[in-house]
Amino acid sequence: MKREVLVAGGGIGGLACALALGRAGVAVDLLEQANAWGEVGAGLQLGPNAVRVLDDWGLLGTLRECAAFPDDLHVRDAHSAATLGTLRLGERATARYGQPYATVHRADLHALLLRAVQAEASVRLHTGTRVASCEATAEWVRVTCENEDRFEGDALIGCDGLWSRVRTQLLGTQPVRVSGHLAYRGMVRSADLPPHLRQNRVTAWLGPRLHVVHYPVRGGAWFNVVAVVHGVLGQGHGGPPGSDPQSWSHEAQAADLRRALGPACAELMAMLDAVPGWKLWALNDRAPMQGAHEQAQGRIGLLGDAAHPLRPYLAQGAAMALEDAWTIGRLRQQSTGVVDWPGLLDRYARTRWQRNARVQTRSARNGSIFHATGAVRLGRNMAMASLGEHLLDNPWLYSGPPAPLGAA
Ligand SMILES: Cc1cc2nc3c(=O)[nH]c(=O)nc-3n(C[C@H](O)[C@H](O)[C@H](O)COP(=O)(O)OP(=O)(O)OC[C@H]3O[C@@H](n4cnc5c(N)ncnc54)[C@H](O)[C@@H]3O)c2cc1C
């Protein structure tokens, strides 16, 4: 039976998209390849722009129950432990942007979105349903899955992540960009940390060719720790050579991480030593979007990492997926009568692509700044010392998402 919208992928972006459309009363089929719902055990920072979206969906109360709300972002030198800069978050973020800055476990955000979607009668969720191909005509879209199930709709939104099948159908085969950066990530209970490390702040340690970020989640009961170093999966890091670059969960050894980090200050090492186990992620992205055609064409749209995967150095990948979803939902809510999906998706794409491209560009640039060596590193430290919060704050970003183009 034909539905109005098909959503491919049930990660944070896909669930957010289904929720935004479900709230607009749209009949949605969401197709997720995994056999069971779940998210990997790692954290996410949610800037005020992302929290604004969740608040608009009435989910701020639920977020408050599972997130942490750090007082500040503290940037430090990984070798000397010196403070390089501080951005006040907490009450300042709320006063400045009308929404707090949150840190949350990915599984908690995924679960709260899933619960909200399950409450929408017009959304049908399908697990174990892997999209194999799609086709679109002037009147409809059709998705064929690997289990040979077929779904038809007025529009298809590809939310199937970095390695998106929908993207390949829409834009052709384009290899992902290998960054040469690896993310080691782990979780540690606050109770297992020395008291001086149990701080309600986002701490970012910068060193040559590396950085480490840690912050509280689950109301401060746990800390998420991510260390990014340069290297190649299977070559001195994690699994055997030729390890699956699509996996977010390679087993990793603390000794490999320590070797890659080299000398680090005692406080940083104490935090890393407290983490009981590490997983490894190869960080890949794509070049910044070049135009609206990369976000939607005709009856097919792309959302989140499927459209604009980015390096996690602005902590905005999930946030942009939430903003994309919110924009589609808003546009649909404002459509009356027979919905012109190609027109709606065109407005969606034109609203979103430049902001997404800017975030992609800034994220990659942050990586170079964070990992700077030599004179660039000295210049960065001097700039942070003199410009302080101005350098770390992002008003253009945190005041989003922008209103949809052409909305009433
Ligand atoms: C180390 C690291 C730290 C990060 N930190 C932050 C942060 O602090 N803040 C932030 O906002 N972002 C952060 N991000 C980015 C964020 O994780 C991603 O941008 C976000 O998860 C993208 O969500 P998505 O739903 O678009 O894609 P995904 O999370 O990749 O979800 C895609 C979904 O589609 C499914 N799927 C794939 N193919 C198919 C198919 N063919 N058929 C059906 N289903 C399919 C997958 O199983 C999955 O459920 C970070 C990323 C990394 C790597």
The ligand as a Gaussian input file, in Angstrom:
#p B3LYP/6-31G(d) Opt

LIG

0 1
 C       33.495000      10.267000      17.028000
 C       32.237000      11.017000      16.657000
 C       31.728000      11.978000      17.524000
 C       30.578000      12.691000      17.178000
 N       30.141000      13.650000      18.031000
 C       29.052000      14.370000      17.694000
 C       28.562000      15.377000      18.573000
 O       29.119000      15.619000      19.658000
 N       27.432000      16.085000      18.227000
 C       26.785000      15.833000      17.041000
 O       25.769000      16.502000      16.765000
 N       27.241000      14.883000      16.170000
 C       28.344000      14.149000      16.475000
 N       28.791000      13.197000      15.623000
 C       28.105000      13.004000      14.329000
 C       26.882000      12.134000      14.436000
 O       27.195000      10.942000      15.099000
 C       26.321000      11.805000      13.061000
 O       26.336000      12.949000      12.255000
 C       24.895000      11.300000      13.198000
 O       24.873000      10.108000      13.932000
 C       24.282000      11.041000      11.833000
 O       23.015000      10.460000      11.996000
 P       22.283000       9.826000      10.745000
 O       20.994000       9.313000      11.277000
 O       22.296000      10.768000       9.614000
 O       23.216000       8.606000      10.295000
 P       23.558000       7.263000      11.066000
 O       23.690000       7.490000      12.519000
 O       24.720000       6.654000      10.339000
 O       22.271000       6.351000      10.854000
 C       22.012000       5.719000       9.627000
 C       20.983000       4.620000       9.871000
 O       20.617000       4.067000       8.625000
 C       20.698000       2.655000       8.693000
 N       20.997000       2.189000       7.341000
 C       22.157000       2.305000       6.656000
 N       22.032000       1.789000       5.434000
 C       20.756000       1.343000       5.334000
 C       20.008000       0.719000       4.287000
 N       20.567000       0.441000       3.080000
 N       18.718000       0.415000       4.506000
 C       18.124000       0.681000       5.716000
 N       18.792000       1.253000       6.741000
 C       20.083000       1.589000       6.540000
 C       21.795000       2.380000       9.704000
 O       21.674000       1.087000      10.266000
 C       21.530000       3.477000      10.720000
 O       20.554000       3.114000      11.665000
 C       29.919000      12.452000      15.939000
 C       30.421000      11.467000      15.074000
 C       31.562000      10.761000      15.427000
 C       32.076000       9.721000      14.464000

